[in-house]
Amino acid sequence: MIWKGITAMKPVHRLAAGAAVALLAGSLAAAHAAEPPSPELRLFREIYKELVEINTTDSTGDTVKAAEAMAARLRTAGFPADDVHVLSSGPRKGNLVARLRGTGARKPLLLIAHIDVVEAKREDWAFDPFVLQEVDGYFRGRGTLDDKAMAASFVSILIQYASEGFKPDRDIVLALTADEELSDSPHDGARWLLQHHRDLLAAELAINEGGGGALKDGKPARNSIQLAEKVYQSYRLEVKDPGGHSAAPRAENPIYRLSDGLRRLAAFAFPVRLNPVTQAFFERVAALEDAEVATAIKALLSGNRDAAALAPLTLRPTYNAQIRTTCVATQLEAGHAENALPQTARATVNCRILPNEAVADIERALVAAIDDPKIAVIPIGAAVSSPPAALDPEVMSTVERLTAEMWPGVPVIPTMSGGYTDSRWLRNAGIPAYGVSGLFSDPGKNGVHGLNEQVGVQAVYDSRTFLYRLVKALAKKPGPATN
């Protein structure tokens, strides 16, 4: 009937109708192609959609609702009520802790993912951030990558293990947490659970976000495993003055003084230092770089600290952040009226400190670099130490084996994150945490913490498969070989 109607139309209308039919056909084809290839992935997609479409921002969202929804999934799948806990630290602040029972032969394995997301305003986005869309081979929506893909993977994986009757050597504990995206929230789920329900999180090791796959020219290039992260500490730089009328300016001005101090800070660089994680990182990435950068990496690994020799690294922000502590001005505030001399000038400086350096030493170096006793340097909040996790042979070999099987030729790279994750709380509490997801994306295009967050559909499905195999391998050692 559609085609008969089209043939009877005038040419211009025929073209428009033809385009509409082509679009409809394309949409149907896309919908067919997007169908997950297995019942397990279909369940995962349902859970993923449900999570993404629950707004879990700090301003208007509700992580209690998200935690309850995941708890309902697990209870429906047969998990005992005593093994599924929704724990709230306040209104709209909820966490889920669930347990798949094992034999107890080894200490538990903890799977952790945060369910809160960064703010997303509909008027800023090209689409509704809280409706999961599948367009042109991408999942789109806030949290599709950070971190609801991992949270949905873990929930669906536990349900699949239970349906298979899988009996691991150790309990598998799942924690879905609130407020990971907020730097100093009293409702940070990982911290709050460790403070109030530490027994529920007791584990020999944890798998978390923080690592992931990087694409180059659209193809998997490296699979990172995060073993360390920098320590987060901000400072307020402040200059005070009596002020006065702007009609009678003086040479002494808080804005000028603060500006001079910030210029000195901009010219200062903390010393280059490696730790076991960054040493291993550069040893492995050297083979992936061009000749100039590879030569600089070899100089770095040999102990050369000459600025010219290391320039190819220091001029690349991501590599510069791997080799030293960084402190950068991020906010400015000054004055109280356009016709008055400023009484106060303030700047916020955010530091990302190497995990093997003392925060007190960094503060002293910051004060020395600013070099002005009239500029107060005031810590904002308290830094959380985060000692690196060891290169655990079982974890590393399992990740390397699965990576080789799923993405042949792609290297596994130990990394130190410049940003922080829930792993800082776990490592600080004596639980080694490993950030690895097998989720490949292009950092320049994925929109994480920005607009129009997206991640490849197949990449998400592959990550879920990778995590299913990784957790199963870490939860149960293979039995002895038989003839």
Rosetta blueprint (number, residue, H / E / L):
1 M L
2 I H
3 W H
4 K H
5 G H
6 I H
7 T H
8 A L
9 M L
10 K L
11 P H
12 V H
13 H H
14 R H
15 L H
16 A H
17 A H
18 G H
19 A H
20 A H
21 V H
22 A H
23 L H
24 L H
25 A H
26 G H
27 S H
28 L H
29 A H
30 A H
31 A H
32 H H
33 A H
34 A L
35 E L
36 P L
37 P L
38 S L
39 P H
40 E H
41 L H
42 R H
43 L H
44 F H
45 R H
46 E H
47 I H
48 Y H
49 K H
50 E H
51 L H
52 V H
53 E L
54 I L
55 N L
56 T L
57 T L
58 D L
59 S L
60 T L
61 G L
62 D L
63 T H
64 V H
65 K H
66 A H
67 A H
68 E H
69 A H
70 M H
71 A H
72 A H
73 R H
74 L H
75 R H
76 T H
77 A L
78 G L
79 F L
80 P L
81 A H
82 D H
83 D H
84 V E
85 H E
86 V E
87 L E
88 S E
89 S E
90 G E
91 P L
92 R L
93 K E
94 G E
95 N E
96 L E
97 V E
98 A E
99 R E
100 L E
101 R L
102 G L
103 T L
104 G L
105 A L
106 R L
107 K L
108 P L
109 L E
110 L E
111 L E
112 I E
113 A E
114 H E
115 I L
116 D L
117 V L
118 V L
119 E L
120 A L
121 K L
122 R L
123 E L
124 D L
125 W L
126 A L
127 F L
128 D L
129 P L
130 F L
131 V L
132 L L
133 Q E
134 E E
135 V E
136 D L
137 G L
138 Y E
139 F E
140 R E
141 G L
142 R L
143 G L
144 T L
145 L L
146 D L
147 D L
148 K H
149 A H
150 M H
151 A H
152 A H
153 S H
154 F H
155 V H
156 S H
157 I H
158 L H
159 I H
160 Q H
161 Y H
162 A H
163 S H
164 E H
165 G L
166 F L
167 K L
168 P L
169 D L
170 R L
171 D L
172 I E
173 V E
174 L E
175 A E
176 L E
177 T E
178 A L
179 D L
180 E L
181 E L
182 L L
183 S L
184 D L
185 S L
186 P L
187 H L
188 D L
189 G H
190 A H
191 R H
192 W H
193 L H
194 L H
195 Q H
196 H H
197 H L
198 R H
199 D H
200 L H
201 L H
202 A L
203 A L
204 E L
205 L E
206 A E
207 I E
208 N E
209 E L
210 G L
211 G L
212 G L
213 G E
214 A E
215 L E
216 K E
217 D L
218 G L
219 K E
220 P E
221 A E
222 R E
223 N E
224 S E
225 I E
226 Q E
227 L E
228 A E
229 E E
230 K L
231 V E
232 Y E
233 Q E
234 S E
235 Y E
236 R E
237 L E
238 E E
239 V E
240 K E
241 D L
242 P L
243 G L
244 G E
245 H E
246 S L
247 A L
248 A L
249 P L
250 R L
251 A L
252 E L
253 N L
254 P H
255 I H
256 Y H
257 R H
258 L H
259 S H
260 D H
261 G H
262 L H
263 R H
264 R H
265 L H
266 A H
267 A L
268 F L
269 A L
270 F L
271 P L
272 V L
273 R L
274 L L
275 N L
276 P H
277 V H
278 T H
279 Q H
280 A H
281 F H
282 F H
283 E H
284 R H
285 V H
286 A H
287 A H
288 L H
289 E L
290 D L
291 A H
292 E H
293 V H
294 A H
295 T H
296 A H
297 I H
298 K H
299 A H
300 L H
301 L H
302 S L
303 G L
304 N L
305 R L
306 D L
307 A H
308 A H
309 A H
310 L H
311 A H
312 P H
313 L H
314 T H
315 L L
316 R L
317 P H
318 T H
319 Y H
320 N H
321 A H
322 Q H
323 I H
324 R L
325 T L
326 T E
327 C E
328 V E
329 A E
330 T E
331 Q E
332 L E
333 E E
334 A E
335 G L
336 H L
337 A L
338 E L
339 N L
340 A E
341 L E
342 P L
343 Q L
344 T E
345 A E
346 R E
347 A E
348 T E
349 V E
350 N E
351 C E
352 R E
353 I E
354 L L
355 P L
356 N L
357 E L
358 A L
359 V H
360 A H
361 D H
362 I H
363 E H
364 R H
365 A H
366 L H
367 V H
368 A H
369 A H
370 I H
371 D L
372 D L
373 P L
374 K L
375 I L
376 A E
377 V E
378 I E
379 P E
380 I E
381 G L
382 A L
383 A L
384 V L
385 S L
386 S L
387 P L
388 P L
389 A L
390 A L
391 L L
392 D L
393 P H
394 E H
395 V H
396 M H
397 S H
398 T H
399 V H
400 E H
401 R H
402 L H
403 T H
404 A H
405 E H
406 M H
407 W L
408 P L
409 G L
410 V L
411 P L
412 V E
413 I E
414 P E
415 T E
416 M E
417 S E
418 G L
419 G L
420 Y L
421 T L
422 D L
423 S H
424 R H
425 W H
426 L H
427 R H
428 N H
429 A L
430 G L
431 I L
432 P L
433 A E
434 Y E
435 G E
436 V L
437 S L
438 G L
439 L L
440 F E
441 S E
442 D L
443 P L
444 G L
445 K L
446 N L
447 G L
448 V L
449 H L
450 G L
451 L L
452 N L
453 E L
454 Q E
455 V E
456 G E
457 V H
458 Q H
459 A H
460 V H
461 Y H
462 D H
463 S H
464 R H
465 T H
466 F H
467 L H
468 Y H
469 R H
470 L H
471 V H
472 K H
473 A H
474 L H
475 A H
476 K L
477 K L
478 P L
479 G L
480 P L
481 A L
482 T L
483 N L
